[in-house]
Amino acid sequence: MSKSNPDSGPCTLKIILKNNRKFAALQILSEVPMIEVHGQFEEYFVTVRLLEL
């Protein structure tokens, strides 16, 4: 995922699971130090600090 214009606002990744499906893990490779996780109705869940390699 990338942005063509850095001033266009935050990047978002929306995952939609249908038929009561669930997932056990999600791997994100990013240059940002943290991400925010929101729920189905955009309610805030948690801020995750990403590991530095």
N, CA, C and O atoms as a MOPAC input file, in Angstrom:
PM7 MOZYME 1SCF
protein

 N      0.84400 1    -1.15200 1     0.00000 1
 C      0.00000 1     0.00000 1     0.00000 1
 C      0.89600 1     1.22400 1     0.00000 1
 O      1.85500 1     1.29100 1     0.77000 1
 N      0.60500 1     2.16600 1    -0.83000 1
 C      1.37700 1     3.40200 1    -0.85300 1
 C      0.45900 1     4.55600 1    -1.22600 1
 O     -0.63000 1     4.36100 1    -1.76600 1
 N      0.92600 1     5.76000 1    -0.92600 1
 C      0.15300 1     6.94700 1    -1.23700 1
 C      0.87800 1     7.73900 1    -2.30800 1
 O      2.09900 1     7.89100 1    -2.25300 1
 N      0.13700 1     8.24100 1    -3.27600 1
 C      0.75900 1     9.04900 1    -4.31400 1
 C      1.05300 1    10.45800 1    -3.81000 1
 O      1.97100 1    11.11000 1    -4.30900 1
 N      0.28600 1    10.94100 1    -2.82400 1
 C      0.47500 1    12.27200 1    -2.26600 1
 C      0.57900 1    12.15900 1    -0.74500 1
 O     -0.40400 1    11.79100 1    -0.10100 1
 N      1.72700 1    12.46100 1    -0.15200 1
 C      1.89800 1    12.31400 1     1.30200 1
 C      0.95000 1    13.17700 1     2.12800 1
 O      0.72100 1    12.87200 1     3.29900 1
 N      0.38900 1    14.25100 1     1.55300 1
 C     -0.49300 1    15.14900 1     2.28800 1
 C     -1.97100 1    14.78300 1     2.14700 1
 O     -2.83300 1    15.55500 1     2.56400 1
 N     -2.27700 1    13.62500 1     1.56900 1
 C     -3.67200 1    13.27100 1     1.29600 1
 C     -4.36500 1    12.59100 1     2.47700 1
 O     -5.49800 1    12.13200 1     2.32700 1
 N     -3.72400 1    12.51000 1     3.64500 1
 C     -4.34000 1    11.89300 1     4.81400 1
 C     -3.75600 1    10.51500 1     5.07500 1
 O     -2.84300 1    10.07800 1     4.37500 1
 N     -4.29100 1     9.82300 1     6.09700 1
 C     -3.72500 1     8.52800 1     6.47400 1
 C     -4.04100 1     7.42000 1     5.48100 1
 O     -5.07000 1     7.45100 1     4.80500 1
 N     -3.15000 1     6.44700 1     5.40000 1
 C     -3.41200 1     5.23000 1     4.62900 1
 C     -4.27600 1     4.31800 1     5.47900 1
 O     -4.08200 1     4.23600 1     6.69200 1
 N     -5.21700 1     3.63700 1     4.86800 1
 C     -6.03400 1     2.69200 1     5.61500 1
 C     -6.07600 1     1.35700 1     4.87800 1
 O     -6.03600 1     1.30400 1     3.64900 1
 N     -6.15500 1     0.31200 1     5.63800 1
 C     -6.30100 1    -1.04600 1     5.11700 1
 C     -7.56900 1    -1.59700 1     5.74300 1
 O     -7.64000 1    -1.77100 1     6.96000 1
 N     -8.57200 1    -1.87200 1     4.91800 1
 C     -9.84400 1    -2.35400 1     5.42500 1
 C     -9.98700 1    -3.82300 1     5.05600 1
 O     -9.90700 1    -4.18800 1     3.88300 1
 N    -10.20000 1    -4.66800 1     6.06800 1
 C    -10.35800 1    -6.10700 1     5.86500 1
 C    -11.79500 1    -6.46300 1     6.22100 1
 O    -12.25300 1    -6.18700 1     7.33000 1
 N    -12.49700 1    -7.07200 1     5.28900 1
 C    -13.88200 1    -7.46600 1     5.51300 1
 C    -13.95500 1    -8.98600 1     5.48600 1
 O    -13.61700 1    -9.61300 1     4.48200 1
 N    -14.39600 1    -9.57300 1     6.59000 1
 C    -14.54700 1   -11.02200 1     6.68800 1
 C    -16.03500 1   -11.34900 1     6.62800 1
 O    -16.82700 1   -10.80300 1     7.39600 1
 N    -16.41300 1   -12.23900 1     5.71800 1
 C    -17.81700 1   -12.59600 1     5.54000 1
 C    -18.09600 1   -13.98300 1     6.10400 1
 O    -17.17800 1   -14.77900 1     6.29900 1
 N    -19.36100 1   -14.26200 1     6.36300 1
 C    -19.82500 1   -15.56900 1     6.83700 1
 C    -19.17500 1   -15.97100 1     8.15200 1
 O    -18.80600 1   -17.13100 1     8.33100 1
 N    -19.02900 1   -15.01800 1     9.07900 1
 C    -18.44000 1   -15.27800 1    10.40500 1
 C    -17.03300 1   -15.85300 1    10.34500 1
 O    -16.62000 1   -16.56600 1    11.26000 1
 N    -16.30100 1   -15.56100 1     9.30100 1
 C    -14.90700 1   -16.01800 1     9.18700 1
 C    -14.03800 1   -15.24200 1    10.14900 1
 O    -14.35500 1   -14.10200 1    10.49000 1
 N    -12.94100 1   -15.84500 1    10.59300 1
 C    -11.98700 1   -15.21300 1    11.49800 1
 C    -10.58100 1   -15.45200 1    10.97700 1
 O    -10.35600 1   -16.37200 1    10.19000 1
 N     -9.63800 1   -14.63400 1    11.40900 1
 C     -8.24300 1   -14.88700 1    11.07400 1
 C     -7.42900 1   -14.86300 1    12.35700 1
 O     -7.80200 1   -14.21400 1    13.33400 1
 N     -6.31500 1   -15.58100 1    12.33900 1
 C     -5.49600 1   -15.73500 1    13.54300 1
 C     -4.32900 1   -14.76300 1    13.58400 1
 O     -3.81900 1   -14.46300 1    14.66300 1
 N     -3.89500 1   -14.26400 1    12.42800 1
 C     -2.72900 1   -13.38200 1    12.41100 1
 C     -2.78000 1   -12.46300 1    11.19600 1
 O     -3.40500 1   -12.76800 1    10.18100 1
 N     -2.10800 1   -11.34000 1    11.33400 1
 C     -1.99000 1   -10.38200 1    10.24800 1
 C     -0.57700 1    -9.82200 1    10.30900 1
 O     -0.13600 1    -9.36500 1    11.36300 1
 N      0.12400 1    -9.85400 1     9.20500 1
 C      1.49000 1    -9.33300 1     9.16500 1
 C      1.50100 1    -8.06600 1     8.31700 1
 O      1.01900 1    -8.06100 1     7.18400 1
 N      2.05800 1    -6.98900 1     8.88100 1
 C      2.13200 1    -5.70700 1     8.19000 1
 C      3.58000 1    -5.25900 1     8.13900 1
 O      4.25700 1    -5.20500 1     9.16500 1
 N      4.04900 1    -4.94200 1     6.95700 1
 C      5.39000 1    -4.39900 1     6.77100 1
 C      5.22400 1    -2.92300 1     6.45300 1
 O      4.61900 1    -2.56700 1     5.44100 1
 N      5.75900 1    -2.05900 1     7.31400 1
 C      5.53800 1    -0.63000 1     7.17100 1
 C      6.71600 1     0.15300 1     7.72200 1
 O      7.49700 1    -0.36000 1     8.52300 1
 N      6.83700 1     1.38900 1     7.29100 1
 C      7.87500 1     2.28000 1     7.80700 1
 C      7.37400 1     3.10900 1     8.98100 1
 O      8.16300 1     3.83100 1     9.59200 1
 N      6.11100 1     3.03100 1     9.31300 1
 C      5.57500 1     3.81100 1    10.42800 1
 C      5.84100 1     3.09500 1    11.74700 1
 O      5.88700 1     1.86500 1    11.76700 1
 N      6.01900 1     3.82500 1    12.85200 1
 C      6.35100 1     3.20000 1    14.13600 1
 C      5.15000 1     2.57000 1    14.84800 1
 O      5.33400 1     1.73300 1    15.73100 1
 N      3.91100 1     2.96400 1    14.47500 1
 C      2.74700 1     2.37900 1    15.13800 1
 C      1.52600 1     2.46800 1    14.22800 1
 O      1.46600 1     3.28800 1    13.31100 1
 N      0.56000 1     1.60400 1    14.50700 1
 C     -0.70100 1     1.63000 1    13.77100 1
 C     -1.85000 1     1.60600 1    14.77300 1
 O     -1.68900 1     1.15100 1    15.90600 1
 N     -3.01100 1     2.10000 1    14.34400 1
 C     -4.21300 1     2.03700 1    15.15600 1
 C     -5.14500 1     0.99300 1    14.55900 1
 O     -5.27500 1     0.88800 1    13.33900 1
 N     -5.78800 1     0.22500 1    15.42400 1
 C     -6.72100 1    -0.81200 1    14.99500 1
 C     -8.12700 1    -0.37700 1    15.38700 1
 O     -8.37800 1    -0.01200 1    16.53600 1
 N     -9.04100 1    -0.42100 1    14.42100 1
 C    -10.43100 1    -0.03400 1    14.63700 1
 C    -11.33600 1    -1.19400 1    14.24700 1
 O    -10.94200 1    -2.05800 1    13.46400 1
 N    -12.54100 1    -1.21500 1    14.78900 1
 C    -13.48600 1    -2.29400 1    14.54600 1
 C    -14.39400 1    -2.04500 1    13.35400 1
 O    -14.19400 1    -1.10800 1    12.58000 1
 N    -15.38000 1    -2.89100 1    13.22800 1
 C    -16.30900 1    -2.87800 1    12.10400 1
 C    -17.01900 1    -1.53100 1    11.95300 1
 O    -17.27600 1    -1.08400 1    10.83600 1
 N    -17.33200 1    -0.89400 1    13.06800 1
 C    -18.05700 1     0.37100 1    13.02900 1
 C    -17.13800 1     1.54800 1    13.33100 1
 O    -17.57600 1     2.58500 1    13.83000 1
 N    -15.84800 1     1.37000 1    13.01900 1
 C    -14.79500 1     2.36700 1    13.18800 1
 C    -14.53400 1     2.71600 1    14.65400 1
 O    -13.97300 1     3.77400 1    14.94200 1
 N    -14.93400 1     1.83700 1    15.58800 1
 C    -14.62800 1     2.05400 1    16.99900 1
 C    -13.16100 1     1.69800 1    17.25200 1
 O    -12.64800 1     0.71900 1    16.71000 1
 N    -12.50200 1     2.49500 1    18.07000 1
 C    -11.08100 1     2.30400 1    18.37300 1
 C    -10.88600 1     1.05800 1    19.23400 1
 O    -11.61100 1     0.85700 1    20.20800 1
 N     -9.89800 1     0.21300 1    18.87300 1
 C     -9.54800 1    -0.96100 1    19.67900 1
 C     -8.23000 1    -0.76200 1    20.40800 1
 O     -8.18300 1    -0.82100 1    21.63700 1
 N     -7.14800 1    -0.52400 1    19.65000 1
 C     -5.82900 1    -0.50600 1    20.26500 1
 C     -4.82500 1     0.17300 1    19.32800 1
 O     -5.01700 1     0.20100 1    18.11200 1
 N     -3.75700 1     0.71500 1    19.90900 1
 C     -2.60700 1     1.19600 1    19.14100 1
 C     -1.50300 1     0.16300 1    19.28500 1
 O     -1.19600 1    -0.26800 1    20.39700 1
 N     -0.90200 1    -0.24000 1    18.16900 1
 C      0.13100 1    -1.27600 1    18.17800 1
 C      1.45200 1    -0.65600 1    17.75900 1
 O      1.55100 1    -0.04900 1    16.69300 1
 N      2.46900 1    -0.81000 1    18.60100 1
 C      3.81400 1    -0.34900 1    18.24300 1
 C      4.47700 1    -1.45800 1    17.42200 1
 O      4.50600 1    -2.61600 1    17.83900 1
 N      5.00000 1    -1.09600 1    16.26800 1
 C      5.61500 1    -2.07900 1    15.38600 1
 C      7.07300 1    -2.30300 1    15.77800 1
 O      7.75000 1    -1.38200 1    16.23700 1
 N      7.54200 1    -3.51100 1    15.59700 1
 C      8.91000 1    -3.87800 1    15.95000 1
 C      9.89100 1    -3.29600 1    14.94900 1
 O      9.62000 1    -3.25900 1    13.74900 1
 N     11.01900 1    -2.84700 1    15.44300 1
 C     12.10000 1    -2.39500 1    14.55200 1
 C     13.00400 1    -3.55500 1    14.22800 1
 O     13.38000 1    -4.32400 1    15.11300 1
 N     13.35200 1    -3.68600 1    12.97900 1
 C     14.25000 1    -4.78000 1    12.55500 1
 C     15.64700 1    -4.27400 1    12.35900 1
 O     16.53900 1    -5.04400 1    12.00500 1

